[in-house]
Amino acid sequence: MSKVFNFSAGPAMMPAEVLEKAQNELRNWEELQTSVMEVSHRGKNFMALAKRSIEQVRELLAIPDNYQVLFAQGGARGQFAAIPMNLLTPKGKALYLNSGYWSNAAADEAKRYGTIEVQDILVEKKGQSAVDLPDLSAVASQYDYVHYCPNETISGVEIFDVPDVGDGVLVADMSSTILSRPIDVSRFGLIYAGAQKNVGPAGITLIIVRDDLIGRAQPITPSIWNYQVLRDSDSMFNTPPTFAWYLCSLVFEWLLQHGGLDAMAQRNQTKAQALYNFIDQSAVFHNTVARENRSRMNVTFTTGDAERDMQFVAQATAAGLQALKGHRIVGGMRASIYNAMPLDGINALIDFMQAFEQQR
Ligand SMILES: *Cc1c(COP(=O)(O)O)cnc(C)c1O
């Protein structure tokens, strides 16, 4: 089998070492002569795994003591509903910053549960997409919370500054940027992420929530998404997706073994920079995101010609560079280069793009 690189946006590639470890212990986990997916989530071994995984996340993100780490099901879209149900007060309202598809989808879902205001923060600067981050320090406390999406996975727009909400509550959909670089958790009221981009496989959602935001859920909130219920049940109110949780814990372990998030941030910056540098000098490919908002996780590019883009994707796929087709709503190409993507994958892509350029 020749070398293949998977640039899928999500579910995305997992670290090879994690898959190998899971494979090695699949039939005999922790000497139980059974797999991890066949044991009770309330048994000693799984409970220990769950506890360990939370400690690992706490260590990776330096999470302060007044935050809970919860795991839920229903993905990020489940949280689009759970967040207003848990955080909106009866007469309250929330502000959603709109920077693209996902932040907009989050606002649309939240509107079912209360009063939502939307503020567009995506602007065009010299023909490029950029984010104009407002200073909300004076106004944010009028809202139960302010929601934003630090990395728009589809367009490849990332927001590196954290919005200033003063005494307000900041909520972030970090599905495609969590664990890619260190963050100051204390700036946030709640952080959530579907696992399938940068944490593990699909089917599990990571939530980091400040203690004072727990316990004010609307009565309609499904128990499985009520943060108080999740906290009080150690995220085991219903049967958790144990195999997905296990794989996440292996990813956390892998991250810690490889220098944690400082090392990841450096690696990710090197990877993204190499790709953007190539695109910027290319006569064929271009990227339309302002430099300061170029995603380090999802690099979008196009030839500007839909036909040619299709040829590129087809030839790249044949050459072992998989899943480079852009999202259907934006077209073009997208290379998703999460933590698990090695620099070799970036170099292989650049080499291939270079060869493609010379074809005409
Ligand atoms: C993928 C993604 C989602 C959707 O996640 P699901 O787990 O499929 O609901 C939401 N937000 C962002 C930023 C994403 O990248």
The ligand as an ORCA input file, in Angstrom:
! r2SCAN-3c Opt
* xyz 0 1
  C     -18.258     20.090     12.134
  C     -18.693     21.291     12.860
  C     -19.944     21.374     13.478
  C     -20.959     20.259     13.392
  O     -20.579     19.246     14.224
  P     -21.548     17.985     14.485
  O     -20.802     17.253     15.536
  O     -21.676     17.270     13.195
  O     -22.846     18.511     14.953
  C     -20.263     22.513     14.169
  N     -19.399     23.539     14.263
  C     -18.188     23.509     13.669
  C     -17.270     24.664     13.815
  C     -17.793     22.386     12.953
  O     -16.600     22.349     12.371
*
